[in-house]
């Protein structure tokens, strides 16, 4: 008989590398079928589970999946009783049999006559049964909105064939990224304009998709709307990629890219129509009409008229420029602050109104308090985090200038984006995009331990963000205060590094700097205390401490534990030397089943916290080792 814990599909009919679908027996006894992120091996929430987990009666939990010589496949529970997955197999004496995790997400049993010379295998049964296009993730750790693409790739639509198998197609004006991967993601065949505040409805059409929905990706729900109002709301919204109109309840759901869990089902969505926004042009974005008008006038007039016209236009632009509030900061002279083209200058009154007079506090740091706010009165309203510097000292003012200069020029998916700022008399405020899932500290040290796969995703995200700061942005940046409180989690639990207030800029060709001690106790590299020049290796040290915290789901310093376990870095070194990683992770079975990766992560962390900064790796080396692209020395 064959015993196994997981089967992974291939990528496509012609690509035999590991694909998107997995059939797995988890170590809590649950049998699941799930999609996975191919590049990171991150397991998404399951769309099927057997509900055979360790509960009140541990003996009822799943123990093994067995595929025996007679062709029976069953889940064997710890008490020895089986749960049949294939109840009526064909005769093993007369037929060859096999089970395959197919590229469409179904575990399929096939048979082939032993005495036949004809090619081809005939399917017996598919698992899970029913319409998996409709099976949304069923896991309390992954509440809506659903963060993975679904059975099909992003922007794809799933429907069921007459044979009961899911099939995927791209909607109108979309095409497959990889034409050979029919279950992969779809991309728009038109150019998407940036959200620059200028919306031209005529550039887009809405294409109806009957009996279709994309349950993931909702960002706004509008009640008591007509279908026409729903469609216009999407056309006038640069964030809107599609809307779902429910004629029965007069509800309008607005959706953004990428669209996920696309499904076509006449029974479920009989009264619903999805309207997909598509561009009229599939090559280049249209120019704004007024640009052509100005050019035509200029070419058709005399030099004097042109001079007069240009002066009038310039004066008008100046009035608009000042009216909109994009004015020079008072007190900023001779280029003290650098280019602000990437961020918006808000007035203090605007931010006071956005935060409802700074009512909802969501965080507090060394130099200020963070409040939740909302910008915009229509749809969509954008939630923001407003950091109000409450102690206007020289150091705080320097922090403000550093944050505006640095964050305004950084763009990376693992960094929190700065939207704008306010510098009005003695008021100093920073406006960031709001992170709905709070800090990594709250997520990591709460009552529920995050899954091992979720922690892997966060570890790799923080590493990539630091790599960008150190080596890939235009000005090298030392963060100086990497810790769980300064890593935020977005809607999809992606790690986003925040709080550049302690960041120290390094100009090109300057690899080290002398500065006052910065950072937080427990994460500070030894060179801070020795009056030595610091480099990006101080961030590497802090990342090593953070990496151990994420691995173990505990704080770096614990006073209410045994003395030998109190300092996490020392405890990790002892456990690694003695080969007792089970104790280090407190018998975390999910991590221990991925032992090679666990050992690699611990080795990387210990290398990062070397006392001599020259012995620590760079963040590029760290990222490569974490992702398994390079070995750990």
Secondary structure, 3 states (H helix, E strand, C coil): CEEECEEEEECCCCCCCEEEEEEEECCCCCEEEEEEECCCCEEEEEEEECCCCCCCCHHHCEEEEEECCCCCEEEEECCCCEEECCCCCCCCCCEEEEEEECCCCCEEEEEEECCCCCCCCEEEEEECCCCHHHCCCCCCCCCCCCCCCCCCCCCEEEEECCCCCEEEEECCCEEECCCCCCCCCEEECCCCCCCCCCCCHHHEEEEEEECEEEEEEEEEEECCCCHHHHHHHHHCCCCCCEEEEECCCCEEEEEEEEEEEEEECCCCCCCEEEEEEEECCCCCCCCCHHHHHHHHHHHCCCHHHHHHHHHHHHHHHHHHHHHCCCCCCCCCCCCCCCCCCCCEECCHHHHHHHCCCCCCEEEECCCEEEEEEEECCCCCCEEEEEEEECCCCHHHHHHHHHHHHHHCCCCCCCECCEEEEEEECCEEEEEEECCCCCEHHHHHCCCCCCCHHHHHHHHHHHHHHHHHHHHHCCCEEECCCCCHHHEEECCCCCEEECCHHHCEEECCCCCCECCCCCCCCCCCCHHHHHCCCECCHHHHHHHHHHHHHHHHCCCCECCCCCHHHCEHHHHHHHHHHHCCHHHHCCCCHHHHCCHHHHHHHHHHHHHHCCCCHHHCCCHHHHHHHHCCCCCCC
